[in-house]
Amino acid sequence: MNKTISHSIYMVCACLLFSACIKDTDFDQAEEIALTPIVELDLIYFNLRADQFYDTINSTPVLTVTDTTEIKFLDDSSLQESLKRAEFYFKFTNSIPRTFQVDFQFLSETNDTTYVAGTSVIEGMPAAPVITEFIENVEEDDILRLTQANKVVVSVTIPSSNESLEGTLNLKSKTTYFLEY
């Protein structure tokens, strides 16, 4: 009787195996599958004090402060082919009683400009910092230019400065890359 039960179980398993649902499977659809990962990375951050906009030795204002950051992530050829869109998010916290113009210049290895973006930062007060947010979307033809960059130069320009100026200007930013494989 044991032999009959085990033989029946094997027959049921064999029937299930041969009647699997593969009749309507379209293997050509496998070529239409697209993976769309989203990658978020920190980009730039800084904390500028108001006294950095004034040269106390020469008693002259420093109206523009610049910084360069390498962005090696974009130099990968498979990433360049797969990148469909990029979104840059910048969050400024300003407690300096001045507005600022902030420009982002993306440069190639030979220092050619490949992409530019910019924004104004709202005036704040030392006791009441103001937050300014800026989002830059890069799509279509601009993506190719962006992927040719390997560094970004940030220029922060203040309209006027003096030695009694107080406060800080902070920037935190991230980039979201939308890929398709």
C-alpha atoms as one frame of an Amber mdcrd trajectory, in Angstrom:
protein
   0.000   0.000   0.000   2.914   2.357   0.678   4.189   1.696  -2.811   0.789
   2.642  -4.280   0.635   5.961  -2.405   4.177   6.982  -3.384   3.478   5.962
  -7.007   0.316   8.131  -6.985   2.209  11.120  -5.586   4.833  10.804  -8.338
   2.111  10.647 -10.996   0.372  13.783  -9.643   3.705  15.672  -9.550   4.513
  14.581 -13.110   1.076  15.751 -14.332   1.555  19.128 -12.641   5.036  19.458
 -14.125   3.852  18.809 -17.682   0.848  21.118 -17.378   2.814  24.190 -16.258
   1.683  27.574 -17.588   4.233  28.138 -20.323   1.945  27.885 -23.336   1.143
  31.630 -23.471   4.594  32.887 -22.538   5.992  35.409 -25.027   9.779  35.304
 -24.684  10.131  38.295 -27.053   8.825  40.476 -24.206  12.073  39.899 -22.330
  13.746  42.382 -24.675  11.221  45.064 -23.653  12.163  44.945 -19.970  13.737
  48.171 -18.737  15.401  48.641 -15.376  14.994  52.210 -14.097  17.116  52.720
 -10.982  17.195  56.071  -9.212  20.482  57.100  -7.597  20.692  59.910  -5.011
  24.071  61.389  -4.114  25.229  64.338  -2.033  26.740  66.966  -4.312  28.046
  70.156  -2.670  27.915  71.658   0.781  29.485  74.719   2.326  29.229  77.056
   5.282  30.378  80.606   4.445  30.732  83.172   7.219  30.033  86.858   6.496
  33.656  87.764   7.289  34.787  85.682   4.287  33.274  88.403   2.093  35.593
  91.069   3.507  39.410  91.244   3.414  40.382  92.823   6.764  44.067  93.111
   5.819  43.388  95.308   2.773  40.043  96.680   4.053  38.291  95.695   0.818
  35.158  93.701   0.118  35.450  90.256  -1.462  32.366  90.167  -3.668  32.767
  86.649  -5.100  33.824  83.421  -3.388  34.359  80.308  -5.544  34.899  76.624
  -4.876  35.533  73.671  -7.206  34.292  70.126  -6.583  35.143  67.057  -8.649
  32.207  64.938  -9.819  33.809  61.710 -11.017  30.483  59.842 -10.981  29.540
  61.201 -14.421  32.654  59.989 -16.266  31.499  56.354 -16.540  30.509  55.508
 -20.153  27.723  53.073 -19.194  26.224  55.715 -16.912  26.415  58.308 -19.677
  24.443  56.033 -22.012  21.850  55.157 -19.370  21.247  58.580 -17.803  17.824
  59.909 -18.817  17.369  62.770 -16.355  19.163  64.461 -13.481  17.646  66.616
 -10.761  19.810  68.933  -8.669  18.399  70.108  -5.332  20.030  73.039  -3.533
  18.992  74.251  -0.073  20.473  77.532   1.134  20.113  78.839   4.687  21.037
  82.529   4.773  21.464  84.608   7.932  23.486  87.372   6.212  21.474  90.541
   5.490  22.292  90.432   1.765  20.940  88.638  -1.283  23.345  86.382  -3.159
  23.721  85.215  -6.738  24.964  81.631  -6.878  26.171  80.177 -10.176  27.056
  76.555 -10.923  29.398  75.975 -13.844  30.027  72.369 -14.913  33.418  71.916
 -16.583  35.076  69.189 -18.646  38.626  67.929 -18.057  39.891  70.669 -20.389
  37.927  73.312 -18.401  35.359  73.842 -21.160  31.933  74.799 -19.847  29.466
  71.974 -20.480  26.450  73.149 -18.444  25.493  76.166 -16.307  22.790  76.878
 -13.756  22.198  79.657 -11.263  19.848  81.050  -8.673  19.350  83.956  -6.288
  19.389  83.456  -2.533  16.978  85.536  -0.457  18.353  87.936   2.169  18.260
  86.761   5.773  19.039  88.161   9.213  21.392  86.795  11.906  18.415  86.239
  14.243  16.087  85.026  11.458  17.755  82.831   8.794  15.857  82.420   5.530
  15.751  79.191   3.526  15.891  79.317  -0.272  15.412  76.106  -2.250  16.325
  75.644  -5.897  15.730  72.644  -8.167  17.403  72.275 -11.557  16.120  69.539
 -13.879  18.401  68.393 -16.670  16.889  66.390 -19.527  17.221  65.518 -23.217
  20.088  67.299 -25.036  21.405  68.867 -21.820  22.088  65.383 -20.374  24.849
  64.770 -22.919  26.510  68.073 -22.042  26.181  67.383 -18.316  27.808  63.953
 -18.566  30.882  65.517 -20.173  31.601  67.407 -16.925  34.000  66.137 -14.313
  33.865  69.111 -11.937  31.546  71.886 -10.857  32.595  75.417  -9.923  30.312
  77.268  -7.505  30.524  81.077  -7.480  28.774  82.967  -4.678  28.439  86.700
  -5.352  27.340  89.317  -2.816  26.316  92.836  -3.967  28.200  94.624  -1.164
  30.136  93.798   1.971  31.762  95.501   4.953  33.635  94.391   8.049  30.586
  94.677  10.341  28.554  92.180   8.284  27.368  89.163  10.326  25.766  85.804
   9.647  26.376  82.675   7.582  25.344  81.239   4.239  24.970  77.449   4.242
  24.386  75.187   1.253  23.374  71.539   1.238  22.692  69.856  -2.074  22.018
  66.495  -3.624  21.636  65.086  -7.087  19.116  62.495  -8.171  20.041  60.534
 -11.302  17.283  58.729 -13.208  18.759  55.846 -15.199  17.341  53.357 -17.696
  19.004  50.057 -18.600
